[in-house]
Amino acid sequence: MSVNRYNTSASSQHARHASLLIVEDNDDQWQLIQIALKQSFSTVKAVRVASAEEATSYLDNCFLQGRGLPKLILLDLYLPEREDGWGLLKALKQSSSACKQLPVVVLSHSSDREDISESYFYGSTSYITKPSDVDEWKRYIDTLRIYWWETVTLPNDRIIF
C-alpha cells in the first residue's frame, strides 16, 4: 500500500466532507461537545468513539473500506486512565500508515504539567484543557473550525491501493 502524502489540489469539497474523530469516554462531555458542534460547526461529520480500541477499529475500517481518514482527532487523555490516551497517541504516531500524519489534539480536564509534557512527547499536535460549559465549548469548536478547516493545509487523507 502506498500513501499519497500531500494534497496537491486543496479541495474545498474535501474540506466540507472531512470528518472529525472524537475519542471521548464520558457521555456528559460528549453531550456538551455535540451541542457545541451543532451550533458552531454543523457541517462537520463528527464520529465519536469511547475507547482507544474503538478508535483503532474505526481507523482500521477507514483503510479497509478505502474511506478517507478524519481530518483531525480530538483525544480525551483519560480513557479512563491517562495511559489509555497516551497508548493510543503513541500507536498513532508510531504507525507506518497515514495515521502517523493525523493531527491529534489531546483534551483533558487536567492542567498537570506531566500530562501536558508527556502528551507532547508522545506526539500530540496540541493540548487543550477541556472547556467546562457549553458556551466555552462553542468558542472552542468555532476556533477549531477556523484553524483546522479554514487555515491550515494538511496532507491528503485519501489512501491509494
N, C-alpha and C positions, 0 to 999 in steps of 0.2 A: 504494500500500500504506500503510495506517495501522497504527500500533503502539499496542496497549493499554499505556499507560505504567505503570500502577500496579496491583498486585494488590489488588483490593478485597475479596476473600474469601480470606484467607490459608488456604490449604487444606493440611491435613496430608497429604492424598492426594498433592498435588503435591510436597510435601517428600520424601515417601517415594520417589517415582519420578524425582526430579530427577537429572540426570547431572552428572558431574564430567569436564571435558575436561582431559587431561594431555598437555602438549606436551613430550615428553622424547625426545631422540635417542639416549641411552645405554641399551643393553639391560641392563647391570648395575644401573643406577639404577632402571630400570623393574621389574626383579625385586624389588628391595627395597621399592619402593612397592606392588607387588602383594601381597607378603606382609603388609605393614602394613595394607593395605586389607582383606584377608581377615580379619585378626584384630581390627581396630579399627573397621571401617566396612563390614561385609559387605553391607549393604543398598544401598549406593550403586552406581549404574551408572557405572563408570569407563570412559571412552573414551580410548584412547591413540593419539596421532598422533606421528610422529617428526620432523616438519619444519613450518616456517611455511606452506608450500604445502599440506600435508595438513590443517593446522588450518583454513586459509581454505576449502578444499574441503569439509571436514566442516560448517563453519558455513553455507556457501552451501547445502549439501544440506538442512540443517535448515530454511532458509527455503523452498526449492523444494518440499520434501515436507510442509511445514506442521507439522513436528515442533517441539517445544519446544527452546529453546536450553539449553545447560548452565547450571546454577546458578552455577558457578564455573569459572575456568580456572586451572590451575597451569601456568606457563610457564617452562621452563628458559631462562635467559638466553642461554647459549652453545649455539647450534644449528648448527653447532659454534662459530660466531663470535657475539660479543655483538650485532653489527649485525643479525644474523638475528632474534634475540629482540626487539631494540628495533624492528626493522622491522615485525614482527607486532603488537607492542604499539601502535605508532603507527597502524597501519592500523585496528586495532580501535577505538581511541579517537577517530579522525578519521572513522569511518564515519558515514553518515547513517542506518544501521539500528539496530535494538535492540542490536546487538553493542556499541555505544558504552557502554551501561549495564552490561555484564557486568563483574563484579569479576574482576580479573586479579591473581593472586599470583605474583610473579616469584620463581623459585627459582634459586639458584646456589651453587656452592662458593666463589665469590668474596665476600670481605668488603671489596673495594676501594671506597673512598668514591665514586669516579667512577661505578662500576657502580650503586651504590645511588642516588646523586643523580640520575643520568640516567634510571634506571628510574622514579623518582617523577615526574621532569619530563615523561616521555612518557605518564604516566597510570596507572602501576601502583597498585593498591589497597594492596598490601603488598609487602615484600621480605623474603624468608626465606633465611638461609644453610642450604643443604641439610644434613640430618642425615647422619651418617657411618656409622651402623649400623642394623640393623632395629629394635632397641629404641627408638632415638631417633625413627625414622620412625613407629613405632606411637604414641608420645607425641604427635608432631606431627599425625598423622592424627586421633587422638582429639580433640585441641584444635580442629583444623579442623572436625570434625563438630559439636562442641558450639557453636562460634561461628557457622559459616556455615549450618548446617542447623537449629539449635535456638534461636539467639539473635537474629540479625538478621532484619529484614524487607527483602526485595528487591523490585524491580519484577517484574511478571509476565513470564514468558518466552514466553507464547503470542502468536503473531502473528495478527492479524485481516486477512484479504484483502478 
